[in-house]
Amino acid sequence: MVHMTVKEASREAVLGEYGAWTGASMGARDQDIREYSFEKVKTGIYKVVPKTNLARGEYCFYYAGTVTGIGFAGGKIFDFGIK
């Protein structure tokens, strides 16, 4: 689960970084990750419980899909907000 930054008309999450001198890193930044547990209720339905209270804001679960030479391909995001 990743905490997203809210900007004027968008929400953003860093899911990989690339630097000419530092190389590439894949995945969310440590400071944005929120740990959780889950259990399967039935086919296609899961109960998800954060391990700590979530602050107000926007969050997402993401599946990166296949990693290509230039980034993610087929990534999917499920987003939600806490008010």
PABALUM-789362 format. One record per residue: residue number from 0; x, y, z of N, C-alpha, C, CB in turn. Coordinates in pm, 1 decimal, always signed. Glycine has a CB too. Layout:
<r NUM <X Y Z> <X Y Z> <X Y Z> <X Y Z>>
...
//
This chain:
<r 0 <+85.7 -115.1 +0.0> <+0.0 +0.0 +0.0> <+91.6 +123.0 +0.0> <-98.2 -1.1 +122.9>>
<r 1 <+61.0 +217.0 -87.0> <+147.7 +332.9 -105.7> <+69.4 +461.3 -80.2> <+208.0 +333.8 -247.7>>
<r 2 <+126.6 +550.7 +0.3> <+68.3 +682.4 +24.4> <+104.8 +772.9 -93.1> <+118.4 +743.0 +160.3>>
<r 3 <+5.0 +840.1 -149.9> <+29.1 +926.4 -265.8> <+32.2 +1073.0 -223.7> <-79.1 +904.1 -373.3>>
<r 4 <+105.3 +1152.4 -298.8> <+110.3 +1296.8 -280.3> <-1.6 +1360.3 -361.6> <+248.9 +1354.3 -321.7>>
<r 5 <-78.5 +1448.1 -297.3> <-186.8 +1516.3 -367.2> <-133.9 +1648.3 -420.9> <-309.5 +1539.1 -273.6>>
<r 6 <-152.1 +1668.2 -550.7> <-116.6 +1794.9 -615.1> <-246.2 +1856.2 -665.3> <-12.3 +1774.8 -732.9>>
<r 7 <-244.4 +1971.8 -723.4> <-365.8 +2044.9 -760.7> <-479.1 +1956.3 -811.4> <-332.6 +2145.6 -865.3>>
<r 8 <-461.5 +1892.9 -924.1> <-568.8 +1810.8 -982.0> <-523.1 +1667.2 -1003.8> <-616.4 +1870.9 -1114.7>>
<r 9 <-425.6 +1622.8 -925.2> <-375.1 +1487.2 -945.9> <-323.4 +1429.2 -815.1> <-264.1 +1486.2 -1052.1>>
<r 10 <-297.2 +1300.7 -819.7> <-232.2 +1228.7 -710.4> <-112.6 +1159.0 -770.5> <-329.5 +1126.5 -639.5>>
<r 11 <-2.4 +1158.2 -697.5> <+120.6 +1101.2 -752.5> <+187.1 +1007.0 -653.8> <+217.4 +1211.9 -791.6>>
<r 12 <+248.1 +902.2 -708.4> <+328.5 +810.4 -628.9> <+454.2 +778.9 -708.7> <+248.9 +679.7 -593.0>>
<r 13 <+567.0 +779.6 -641.8> <+692.6 +741.8 -707.0> <+702.2 +590.3 -699.8> <+817.9 +811.2 -639.0>>
<r 14 <+702.2 +525.5 -818.2> <+706.8 +379.5 -824.7> <+832.4 +329.0 -893.0> <+585.2 +326.7 -896.9>>
<r 15 <+928.2 +417.3 -909.8> <+1057.1 +383.2 -967.5> <+1132.4 +512.0 -995.5> <+1040.6 +298.5 -1097.0>>
<r 16 <+1262.0 +506.0 -990.2> <+1344.3 +624.4 -1016.7> <+1462.5 +584.5 -1103.2> <+1393.0 +689.9 -884.4>>
<r 17 <+1507.9 +680.2 -1181.6> <+1623.7 +657.1 -1266.6> <+1713.6 +778.4 -1262.2> <+1581.4 +625.9 -1411.3>>
<r 18 <+1840.4 +755.6 -1239.4> <+1939.2 +862.4 -1241.6> <+2053.4 +822.2 -1333.6> <+1991.3 +893.3 -1098.8>>
<r 19 <+2101.0 +915.5 -1412.3> <+2207.9 +885.5 -1507.5> <+2331.5 +829.6 -1436.8> <+2245.3 +1011.4 -1586.6>>
<r 20 <+2358.9 +877.9 -1315.6> <+2480.2 +834.9 -1245.4> <+2450.9 +730.9 -1137.8> <+2549.5 +954.8 -1182.9>>
<r 21 <+2327.2 +726.5 -1092.0> <+2295.0 +636.2 -980.9> <+2223.4 +510.1 -1024.5> <+2210.8 +707.8 -880.1>>
<r 22 <+2182.8 +501.3 -1149.8> <+2112.9 +382.6 -1198.1> <+1964.2 +388.6 -1169.3> <+2171.7 +258.3 -1135.9>>
<r 23 <+1900.9 +275.2 -1175.8> <+1755.7 +268.4 -1160.5> <+1717.8 +194.9 -1032.8> <+1692.2 +199.6 -1281.5>>
<r 24 <+1604.6 +233.0 -976.9> <+1546.3 +159.1 -865.3> <+1398.6 +140.4 -896.2> <+1567.6 +233.7 -728.0>>
<r 25 <+1345.0 +25.3 -862.1> <+1205.3 -5.1 -888.7> <+1129.9 -16.8 -757.2> <+1191.8 -134.9 -971.2>>
<r 26 <+1004.3 +21.5 -758.9> <+920.2 +10.4 -640.5> <+899.7 +144.1 -573.7> <+980.1 -86.8 -542.6>>
<r 27 <+810.1 +145.7 -478.0> <+776.5 +267.8 -405.1> <+888.3 +303.1 -307.2> <+642.3 +251.3 -330.2>>
<r 28 <+894.6 +431.4 -273.9> <+992.5 +476.9 -175.4> <+952.4 +425.9 -36.9> <+1003.8 +632.3 -175.8>>
<r 29 <+1051.5 +394.2 +45.5> <+1025.0 +341.3 +179.9> <+931.1 +430.7 +259.6> <+1155.3 +324.3 +255.9>>
<r 30 <+949.3 +563.7 +251.5> <+867.5 +654.5 +332.0> <+721.2 +659.0 +287.2> <+925.8 +793.5 +326.6>>
<r 31 <+691.4 +606.9 +169.7> <+553.5 +607.9 +118.3> <+480.1 +475.5 +140.8> <+554.5 +639.8 -29.9>>
<r 32 <+549.8 +371.9 +179.6> <+489.4 +239.3 +194.6> <+418.8 +227.9 +329.5> <+596.5 +128.8 +180.8>>
<r 33 <+298.3 +172.2 +326.6> <+222.1 +143.6 +448.3> <+198.1 -7.1 +451.3> <+85.4 +224.5 +452.9>>
<r 34 <+239.7 -72.1 +557.8> <+226.2 -217.4 +567.4> <+82.9 -255.6 +601.5> <+322.8 -274.0 +672.9>>
<r 35 <+43.3 -374.8 +559.8> <-92.0 -422.8 +584.2> <-91.4 -574.8 +587.8> <-189.9 -370.8 +476.1>>
<r 36 <-199.1 -629.4 +640.9> <-220.7 -773.8 +633.5> <-349.3 -795.4 +555.0> <-228.6 -839.9 +777.1>>
<r 37 <-367.0 -916.4 +505.0> <-489.0 -944.8 +429.4> <-527.7 -1090.0 +447.3> <-470.4 -912.2 +280.0>>
<r 38 <-654.6 -1115.6 +425.4> <-702.5 -1252.7 +424.3> <-804.5 -1267.8 +313.0> <-763.3 -1292.0 +561.2>>
<r 39 <-803.9 -1382.9 +251.7> <-898.1 -1411.1 +144.0> <-1032.5 -1446.8 +206.4> <-846.2 -1526.4 +51.6>>
<r 40 <-1137.5 -1373.5 +170.0> <-1271.1 -1399.3 +219.8> <-1338.2 -1504.6 +132.4> <-1354.5 -1269.6 +223.4>>
<r 41 <-1331.1 -1484.5 +1.5> <-1374.5 -1582.7 -97.0> <-1312.2 -1542.9 -229.9> <-1531.7 -1590.6 -106.7>>
<r 42 <-1335.9 -1617.0 -334.2> <-1273.1 -1590.7 -463.2> <-1295.1 -1445.4 -505.8> <-1328.2 -1686.4 -570.1>>
<r 43 <-1186.0 -1375.0 -524.7> <-1191.5 -1236.8 -571.1> <-1221.1 -1133.1 -464.0> <-1292.8 -1225.7 -675.9>>
<r 44 <-1238.3 -1174.4 -337.9> <-1268.5 -1080.2 -229.0> <-1169.2 -1101.1 -115.5> <-1414.9 -1098.3 -177.8>>
<r 45 <-1104.6 -990.7 -73.9> <-1005.1 -994.9 +31.6> <-1036.6 -890.3 +137.4> <-864.8 -973.0 -25.5>>
<r 46 <-1003.8 -920.6 +260.8> <-1012.9 -824.9 +370.7> <-872.1 -771.9 +394.1> <-1073.4 -890.6 +501.8>>
<r 47 <-855.7 -640.8 +385.4> <-724.6 -576.6 +400.3> <-726.8 -490.7 +526.0> <-688.5 -490.4 +274.5>>
<r 48 <-624.8 -507.1 +611.8> <-617.6 -431.8 +736.7> <-479.6 -366.3 +747.8> <-645.2 -524.5 +859.4>>
<r 49 <-475.2 -231.9 +751.7> <-345.8 -164.3 +770.1> <-286.8 -200.5 +906.3> <-361.7 -10.1 +757.4>>
<r 50 <-154.6 -209.7 +913.0> <-88.9 -244.2 +1039.2> <-77.6 -124.2 +1132.2> <+49.3 -301.2 +1012.4>>
<r 51 <-94.8 -3.6 +1077.8> <-99.9 +118.8 +1158.9> <-216.8 +202.8 +1108.1> <+36.3 +199.7 +1151.4>>
<r 52 <-261.4 +297.6 +1190.0> <-369.2 +385.6 +1145.4> <-322.9 +467.8 +1026.3> <-415.7 +478.0 +1259.9>>
<r 53 <-409.6 +484.0 +928.4> <-376.5 +564.6 +810.9> <-420.4 +708.5 +833.6> <-443.1 +506.8 +683.5>>
<r 54 <-331.4 +801.7 +804.0> <-364.9 +943.3 +811.3> <-456.1 +978.9 +695.1> <-237.3 +1030.9 +810.0>>
<r 55 <-524.2 +1091.1 +704.3> <-604.0 +1138.5 +591.8> <-515.1 +1148.9 +469.8> <-670.5 +1274.9 +623.2>>
<r 56 <-571.8 +1114.6 +355.4> <-494.3 +1125.6 +232.8> <-537.2 +1024.6 +129.4> <-348.5 +1109.1 +261.9>>
<r 57 <-456.7 +1012.4 +26.2> <-483.1 +923.9 -86.7> <-380.5 +811.5 -86.0> <-479.2 +1001.8 -221.3>>
<r 58 <-427.1 +690.6 -113.0> <-344.4 +571.2 -109.6> <-372.6 +485.2 -231.7> <-368.9 +491.5 +19.5>>
<r 59 <-284.8 +390.5 -258.0> <-310.9 +296.3 -365.9> <-239.7 +164.6 -339.0> <-266.7 +354.7 -500.8>>
<r 60 <-294.5 +60.0 -398.2> <-227.8 -68.0 -410.6> <-184.1 -73.1 -555.7> <-321.3 -191.3 -369.8>>
<r 61 <-66.0 -120.7 -581.7> <-25.8 -130.4 -722.0> <+39.5 -263.7 -750.5> <+69.1 -17.1 -758.7>>
<r 62 <+16.2 -308.5 -870.9> <+80.3 -427.6 -924.5> <+160.1 -381.4 -1044.3> <-24.0 -540.1 -962.9>>
<r 63 <+289.0 -399.5 -1039.7> <+376.7 -343.4 -1142.1> <+367.6 -414.7 -1275.7> <+517.6 -346.8 -1094.5>>
<r 64 <+321.0 -536.9 -1277.1> <+316.4 -609.6 -1403.9> <+456.2 -654.4 -1443.5> <+254.6 -522.3 -1515.0>>
<r 65 <+481.7 -657.9 -1570.4> <+609.7 -701.9 -1623.5> <+708.2 -585.5 -1624.5> <+592.8 -760.0 -1765.1>>
<r 66 <+829.1 -610.7 -1580.0> <+933.0 -507.8 -1583.9> <+1004.2 -517.8 -1718.5> <+1034.4 -523.8 -1464.6>>
<r 67 <+1012.5 -404.0 -1788.4> <+1081.8 -400.2 -1916.9> <+1212.6 -325.3 -1899.6> <+994.1 -333.7 -2026.6>>
<r 68 <+1287.4 -312.9 -2005.2> <+1414.1 -241.1 -1999.5> <+1398.5 -92.4 -1970.6> <+1487.2 -258.9 -2128.3>>
<r 69 <+1278.8 -37.8 -1993.2> <+1259.1 +105.9 -1970.0> <+1153.6 +134.6 -1864.1> <+1220.1 +174.0 -2099.2>>
<r 70 <+1111.5 +34.8 -1790.1> <+1014.7 +59.4 -1683.7> <+911.6 -50.4 -1674.5> <+946.1 +191.4 -1704.8>>
<r 71 <+794.2 -13.3 -1621.0> <+686.4 -108.9 -1599.7> <+598.6 -118.7 -1723.2> <+602.7 -69.5 -1478.2>>
<r 72 <+546.9 -235.7 -1748.9> <+448.8 -255.0 -1855.5> <+329.4 -327.3 -1795.7> <+509.3 -335.1 -1976.1>>
<r 73 <+210.9 -275.7 -1817.4> <+91.3 -341.9 -1767.9> <+63.5 -318.7 -1621.3> <+101.6 -486.2 -1792.0>>
<r 74 <+117.5 -213.4 -1563.0> <+93.1 -183.9 -1422.7> <-53.0 -150.6 -1396.9> <+181.1 -69.5 -1377.4>>
<r 75 <-102.6 -191.1 -1279.8> <-240.4 -163.1 -1242.5> <-242.8 -101.8 -1102.5> <-326.9 -292.2 -1248.2>>
<r 76 <-337.3 -9.7 -1081.2> <-347.9 +58.8 -952.6> <-493.0 +56.6 -906.9> <-295.5 +204.8 -962.4>>
<r 77 <-513.5 +30.3 -778.2> <-643.1 +46.9 -714.4> <-623.1 +158.3 -613.5> <-695.9 -87.5 -646.5>>
<r 78 <-692.0 +269.8 -629.0> <-671.1 +384.3 -541.7> <-792.4 +409.9 -455.2> <-638.3 +507.8 -622.9>>
<r 79 <-766.8 +474.0 -339.1> <-874.2 +506.4 -245.1> <-827.3 +620.4 -154.7> <-915.2 +380.9 -160.4>>
<r 80 <-921.7 +683.5 -88.4> <-889.3 +794.4 -0.4> <-939.1 +769.7 +140.6> <-947.9 +922.8 -54.1>>
<r 81 <-871.6 +831.7 +237.4> <-912.0 +829.5 +376.9> <-947.2 +972.6 +414.9> <-799.2 +770.5 +469.8>>
<r 82 <-1069.8 +992.2 +458.6> <-1114.8 +1127.6 +496.3> <-1120.3 +1143.6 +645.7> <-1251.9 +1158.0 +436.8>>
//
